[in-house]
Amino acid sequence: MDEMMDHEQLPLSQEILAVMRSAVTYAVSAGNEYVSPSHLLLALLDETTLREILGEHLERSVLLADTRRKKLPGVLEVPEAQLPEGETVPFRRYDTLAFRSTDGKRVMWLDRDAYKIFIEGARRVEIGAYKPKHIALGYVSESKKDHELVRLLGSNPQAVTTAIFEMN
């Protein structure tokens, strides 16, 4: 994909929004403070177009176990500009993205790794809207740089990578 200009926006499909909301819901149910890569993979396992492809390779039990690990999110709070005296910020902002849960009651930020995966997926969109397959492609691309991400792909990460790249 060509570099996007500041004035350009990448539309998010309803399917990717559903995946991101599902990932938040997994994070909430695990008692996590941020959405992690394991939450993204669990949500992708539930997505109709990827369920069969990923279900053959990913181990839900490994992903669920990873959601119980406590790790630093790696995000930074974005400082606010000087506010008028007595005024407070309405909410904290971080150098990442936030999405709502499936029930709309909770908002959670992506941790640093999930954010990198999301951005790498955005780079994979050539035409049209950002779809679940793009975040799957972003995941396998980022996993080449991070052994923890590879570990989540199960006992045969190459098979997962091959299946994802062949789904186009």
Secondary structure, 3 states (H helix, E strand, C coil): CCCCCCCCCCCECHHHHHHHHHHHHHHHHHCCCEECHHHHHHHHHHCCCCHHHHHCCCCHHHHHHHHCCCCCCCCCECCCCCCCCCCCCCCCCECCCEEECCCCCCEEEECHHHHHHHHHHHHCCCCCCECHHHHHHHHHHHHCCCHHHHHHCCCCHHHHHHHHHHCC
